Amino acid sequence: QVQLVESGGGSVHVGGSLRLSCARSGSTFSINAMGWYRQAPGKQRELVAAISSADSTDYADSVKGRFTISADNAKNTVYLRMNSLKPEDTAVYYCVLNPVGNSRADSWGQGTQVTVAS
C-alpha cells in the first residue's frame, strides 16, 4: 500500500509560480513512475507530467517549457515546479503512482487546488 500526500497548492496571479510536493510512504514495490494529473471543472483529466524510475520525464504539450517534474529519492518526494502560470492551469492537481494514459494510476493523492487569477 502506497500513500501519497500533496502540498504546495494555492492561488497566484498570471505569470506566477508554484511548487507542488508529493510525499510518498508505504510499499516501494513496483514503482515504475510518478506523475501529476490535473482536473479542471468541465474538462477532461490530463496527465501533465511524469517521471520514471530511471528519471526520464514526459510532459503534456500544454505545459512543456513551463513545468518541471523532479524527484528526490532520498526523501521519497516528487515535485512539480510550475512557472509562467496561466488561468487555464487552474485545476486540482493529483500526485499519482504509475500513471497510465490520462485517467488511470495505481495510487492517488488527495489532490491540491491550484488557482491562477488573471
Secondary structure, 3 states (H helix, E strand, C coil): CEEEEEECCEEEECCCCEEEEEEEEECCCCCCEEEEEEECCCCCCEEEEEEECCCCEEECCCCCCCEEEEEEHHHCEEEEEECCCCHHHCEEEEEEECCECCCECCEECCCEEEEEEC
